[in-house]
Amino acid sequence: MLFSTVSRWASTAAVLVGTATAYTYTPASTAQTDRLAAQGLVNLYNYEQQHYTRGQSCQISNGYVRQEWTNLTSTQKTAFTDAVLCLMEKPSISPKSEVPGARSRYDDFVATHINQTLTIHGTANFLFWHRYYVYTFEKALRNECGYDGYVPYWNWGKSAFDPINSPYFDGTAGSMSGNGVYEKHNATNALPTGLNPVPPGPGGGCVTTGPFKNISINLGPVAPTLAEPEVVPGPNMGLGYNPRCMKRDISPWVSSQWNTDADTFNLIQNNGSNIYWFQTIMQGLFDQGFYGVHTGGHFTFGGDPGGDIFSSPGDPMFWLHHAQIDRVWWIWQNQNIAARLDQVSSTITINNQPPSRNGTLQDTVNLGVNAPPMAMSNLVSTIAGPFCYIYI
């Protein structure tokens, strides 16, 4: 097993090292998962026809579409990154007594995630909470910054074997900014068990290319993983003012093992009977050193704040990653809508620590100053409740 893993990583590294002048990025196929998505959309249409009620405001035909980042035009990409930068310039509405470090509306979203981290991961509400969170961020971009598009998603499998040179991280104006500059650092203990640490990569320092090269990260970290002397917990449990550059250490070692198209396809296909195993394997089996697509996605770019479970939304790539998390849940639901739409499982504390009651659809998702509370029962479908969107 170890030999297989090392060989796989060595092969990927060999591709990256090649001759820089002749190198051309080639996206990997995501055909397996894309076929599931297409079939799921057909199933959703048929389900809608059978359950349509007169006066229903949202239908597939009038829902908006979230698209994959690489399918956007250059103009659409710039519109999205400009809107994110705009939100970083809007003044915070968080009470200073609660979030003294918040300087922008963007920080309001980061603060909400910091405050609730231990009750929104490894929990019954994980998928529901983040679905509403991404939607609310999308709404803020549109209502407060004049953005006329929607949050795109990052189909991990496309870049799994070469994320550094991919259109997501190549550092061009049409990317989500590039890798950090090289800064000496040790392995990243991405998992709380300390198993399978991420080998030091070619980054680790400040991001100096792309649309987000000059942003200031104001909040966090709370539990930093980037092994550099200056990356230490911020004041006030991450809610104090701690301005710094955004750092990344993009890792094909991570993405080529846990975020390939096969990984996503197998997650959906092999965990169909119960949402518990679907969401648990998605988030990772840390006692086995298994990252899962969720943790794997975060540590594909890692760094600071991306490698901190609390303040990770500070890196704008968070939103594309969690749009994909939502898309994968959407695909999973659509394979058998009648059986999967209303499924909920797990407790209300992270990995049931401390032990707590089971979560239910009557539980409420609270996004603080960003949105009104919402019952989880209203968040089960992307074409019901406050939502009206699909993925293409």
GIRA-V151259 format. One record per backbone hydrogen bond with DSSP energy under -0.5 kcal/mol. NH is the residue of the N-H (numbers start at 1). CO is the residue of the C=O. E is the energy in kcal/mol with one decimal. If there is no record, write none. Layout:
BEGIN
NH & CO & E
NH & CO & E
END
This chain:
BEGIN
5 & 1 & -2.2
6 & 2 & -2.6
7 & 3 & -2.6
8 & 4 & -2.2
9 & 5 & -2.3
10 & 6 & -2.8
11 & 7 & -2.3
12 & 8 & -1.8
13 & 9 & -2.7
14 & 10 & -2.2
15 & 11 & -1.5
16 & 12 & -1.7
17 & 13 & -2.1
18 & 14 & -1.7
20 & 18 & -0.6
22 & 19 & -0.7
23 & 19 & -0.7
23 & 20 & -0.6
28 & 158 & -2.2
34 & 30 & -2.5
35 & 31 & -2.2
36 & 32 & -1.4
37 & 33 & -2.3
38 & 34 & -2.3
39 & 35 & -2.5
40 & 36 & -2.6
41 & 37 & -2.0
42 & 38 & -1.8
43 & 39 & -2.5
44 & 40 & -2.5
45 & 41 & -2.2
46 & 42 & -2.3
47 & 43 & -2.5
48 & 44 & -2.5
49 & 45 & -2.1
50 & 46 & -1.6
51 & 47 & -1.5
52 & 48 & -1.0
56 & 53 & -2.1
62 & 59 & -1.1
63 & 59 & -1.1
63 & 60 & -0.6
64 & 388 & -2.5
66 & 390 & -2.6
67 & 65 & -0.5
69 & 153 & -2.5
71 & 68 & -1.9
72 & 68 & -0.5
72 & 69 & -1.5
77 & 73 & -2.4
78 & 74 & -2.3
79 & 75 & -2.1
80 & 76 & -1.9
81 & 77 & -2.5
82 & 78 & -2.6
83 & 79 & -1.7
84 & 80 & -2.1
85 & 81 & -2.3
86 & 82 & -2.3
87 & 83 & -2.1
88 & 84 & -1.3
89 & 86 & -1.5
90 & 86 & -1.1
98 & 95 & -1.4
99 & 95 & -2.7
101 & 239 & -2.8
102 & 99 & -1.4
105 & 87 & -0.8
105 & 90 & -1.9
106 & 87 & -1.5
108 & 104 & -1.3
109 & 105 & -1.1
109 & 106 & -0.7
110 & 106 & -1.7
111 & 107 & -3.1
112 & 108 & -1.7
113 & 109 & -1.7
114 & 110 & -2.4
115 & 111 & -2.7
116 & 112 & -1.3
117 & 113 & -1.0
117 & 114 & -0.7
119 & 116 & -2.4
120 & 117 & -1.3
124 & 347 & -2.9
126 & 123 & -1.0
129 & 125 & -3.9
130 & 126 & -1.9
131 & 127 & -1.8
132 & 128 & -2.1
133 & 129 & -2.2
134 & 130 & -2.4
135 & 131 & -1.9
136 & 132 & -2.4
137 & 133 & -2.3
138 & 134 & -2.6
139 & 135 & -2.3
140 & 136 & -2.0
141 & 137 & -2.3
142 & 138 & -1.8
143 & 139 & -3.2
144 & 140 & -2.6
145 & 140 & -0.6
145 & 141 & -0.9
146 & 142 & -0.8
147 & 141 & -2.0
153 & 67 & -2.1
154 & 320 & -1.7
155 & 153 & -0.7
156 & 154 & -1.5
158 & 155 & -2.0
159 & 155 & -0.5
159 & 156 & -1.2
160 & 156 & -0.7
160 & 157 & -0.6
162 & 159 & -1.2
166 & 163 & -1.1
169 & 163 & -0.5
169 & 166 & -0.7
170 & 166 & -1.1
175 & 172 & -1.7
176 & 168 & -2.6
178 & 209 & -0.9
179 & 169 & -0.5
180 & 248 & -0.6
181 & 206 & -2.2
183 & 203 & -1.9
186 & 227 & -1.5
188 & 198 & -2.4
189 & 187 & -0.6
189 & 225 & -0.6
190 & 188 & -1.8
194 & 191 & -1.8
198 & 188 & -2.8
204 & 248 & -3.6
205 & 181 & -2.4
207 & 246 & -2.8
208 & 179 & -0.6
208 & 206 & -0.5
210 & 171 & -0.8
213 & 210 & -1.6
215 & 212 & -1.1
217 & 215 & -0.5
217 & 244 & -3.0
218 & 216 & -0.7
220 & 238 & -2.5
228 & 226 & -2.0
231 & 228 & -1.5
232 & 230 & -1.3
234 & 221 & -3.2
238 & 234 & -0.6
238 & 235 & -0.8
239 & 236 & -1.9
240 & 235 & -2.3
242 & 218 & -2.7
244 & 217 & -1.0
247 & 304 & -3.0
248 & 205 & -1.5
249 & 301 & -2.1
251 & 300 & -2.7
252 & 250 & -0.5
254 & 251 & -0.6
255 & 251 & -2.0
256 & 252 & -2.5
257 & 254 & -1.5
258 & 254 & -1.9
259 & 255 & -1.8
264 & 260 & -1.9
265 & 261 & -2.9
266 & 262 & -2.8
267 & 263 & -1.9
268 & 264 & -1.9
269 & 265 & -2.9
270 & 266 & -2.6
278 & 274 & -1.4
279 & 275 & -2.8
280 & 276 & -2.1
281 & 277 & -2.6
282 & 278 & -1.8
283 & 279 & -1.7
284 & 280 & -1.5
285 & 290 & -1.2
286 & 284 & -0.8
288 & 285 & -1.9
289 & 286 & -1.1
290 & 285 & -2.1
291 & 289 & -0.6
294 & 282 & -2.7
295 & 291 & -0.9
296 & 292 & -2.5
297 & 293 & -2.0
298 & 294 & -1.8
299 & 295 & -2.3
300 & 296 & -0.6
300 & 297 & -0.8
301 & 297 & -0.7
301 & 298 & -0.6
302 & 298 & -2.5
304 & 247 & -1.2
307 & 303 & -1.2
308 & 305 & -2.3
309 & 307 & -0.6
312 & 308 & -1.2
314 & 311 & -2.4
315 & 312 & -1.7
316 & 314 & -0.6
318 & 315 & -2.6
319 & 316 & -1.2
320 & 316 & -0.6
321 & 317 & -2.2
322 & 318 & -2.7
323 & 319 & -1.6
324 & 320 & -1.7
325 & 321 & -1.9
326 & 322 & -2.1
327 & 323 & -2.3
328 & 324 & -2.8
329 & 325 & -1.9
330 & 326 & -2.7
331 & 327 & -2.9
332 & 328 & -2.4
333 & 329 & -3.0
334 & 330 & -2.3
335 & 331 & -0.8
335 & 332 & -0.9
336 & 333 & -1.3
339 & 336 & -0.6
340 & 336 & -1.9
341 & 337 & -2.4
343 & 340 & -1.3
348 & 357 & -1.1
350 & 118 & -1.7
351 & 122 & -1.5
352 & 122 & -0.5
352 & 349 & -2.6
353 & 350 & -1.6
359 & 346 & -2.6
363 & 360 & -1.6
365 & 374 & -3.4
366 & 364 & -0.5
367 & 371 & -0.5
370 & 367 & -1.9
371 & 368 & -0.8
374 & 365 & -2.3
376 & 363 & -2.9
377 & 361 & -2.0
378 & 375 & -1.9
379 & 376 & -2.0
384 & 381 & -0.9
386 & 378 & -0.5
387 & 384 & -1.8
389 & 382 & -2.8
390 & 64 & -2.2
392 & 66 & -1.9
END
